[in-house]
Every structure is written in C-alpha cells, then in structure tokens.
C-alpha cells in the first residue's frame, strides 16, 4: 500500500514517518513539496502519488496567531483536509486526520467523550472542528483522531521549553488552572499504526491515561530530567494571550482502550523513554 504522509517535519509527522513503513511504502511530504495553503498542489500531489492511505499530520498550530491569521488557519486546518478527503474518496483511500481537545470549551469537569458536543472558544479550535466536519462530510473512509498537549523531541513545544529550563537549573512559573492530557508524539504514531491494523474508523480520542495541569506536567518533566529547578504555580490570568484556552479539556480514551483491547499507559510512564532520546 502506498501511504501519503503530510507534515513530515512536524513533531507528529516525524514520528509517523518512522512508524508507518510497517504498513507500506511511505511518501512523506513537507511544506516544500505539499503546501496545504495551495489547493492546486493538494490535488496534484494526491493524484500523482495515488495513495491507498492519506495521513494528514500537517496543521496550522499557532493558537494565538490564528486569531489574526484567520484565512490561513482556516485554509490549512479545514479547507485543505476537506480537499484531501475528497481526493481520498475519489481514490477509494482511507484518510487519517488529527484534531484537538481545543474543540471543547472546558466547561465540563469530567473527561470529554467522543459524543460530547464541541464548542470551541478560540479561532484555532473553530478551524480544527471545521476540519473534522469537512473530512466527515466528504464521504471518504476516514479516521479522525483527537489528541491533546502533544509533546516530543521535535519542534517547539511546551515540553521542550520546560526541559531546557530544567537542564539549565532555571526556576519557572506554570499555570495550574488548565488541565488536559499530555500526549507524546511517539505514542500518537504507535497507536495510529495499531488503530490502522485494527481497521478502526470514525472519531476517536487518542491520548494516554491520566491528566495534569501545566504546573503538574512541568514538575514531572523537571523530575524526569533530574533537575532541581523550582516550579511555582500561577494562574492563567497572569499570562494574557490572544486566544482563550479551555481550562479543562481532558479527553476520555475508554473507547480507544476497548477497541485495542488493552489498558493505555499513564502519560507519566512515558516520560523516561522520551528523556532517553534527548
């Protein structure tokens, strides 16, 4: 099977490029070879590759910039996935697309299930929700995977900021009123392959078990790298941003665990293996 992977240089895409060869021949693209802001390029590349599987790991992830770069964010996160899905339908291919916990407003205080009604409070969240809808509406075979707080050894992410400060022995302040599930990019790639082997489809929440505030996550990373850095708790209001974040966006992964017929590890158990790779 030929597999078209977008976003190969991102933190999720780079892990997928390592994992997907177990399923077939991978043609991995980056912005230079497939710019999702270019509708013509999307259709041209898909028709040249003729994949049996499209894995869309590319996205516009600048949450705050999306409040002003609205057209670009909507094109990359919503319109482009819809075009990829239309091409997948034409080819009879399966499409995998990644979404986010930011499609929820954070008002709930129990983990969000797949059936819960989305209500994004940022423009980024709106574009990601619209991406889900355009993929589903295309009529192609699809697997939409919502995840949260993705971190890993590649790209600029919350984990990288913390571990750099921790290794330098710097003190830091992290908010303790935003709660979600930290998700390693390697976990995402590994479980995407497992779901494809299980012939999964539809909408699933793909996160490890457990939850954390950003403050708790920072303390766990500091401990994992063996640092003595001090972490103080802060409130979100102390760090004004252009976009609002949900205060609680823990995703329920019970449907995922049942489909794979195994318990999912707590995110804390996954930290040591990531530290070893740095």
Protein Blocks (a to p, Z undefined) as FASTA:
>chain_A
ZZddehklbmklmmmmmmmmmnoccddddfklocfklmklmmmmmmmnopabdcdfbdcf
bfklmmmmmmlmmmmmmmmmmmmmmmmmmnopacdddddfklpgolaccdcdfklccddf
bfklmmmmmmmmmmmmnopacdddddehiacfedjdfklmmmmmmmnopacdddfkbccd
dddfklmmmmmmmmmmnopghjdddddeddddfklmmmmmmmmnopabdcddddfklmcc
fbdcdfblcdcfklmmmmnopacddfklmmmmmmmmZZ
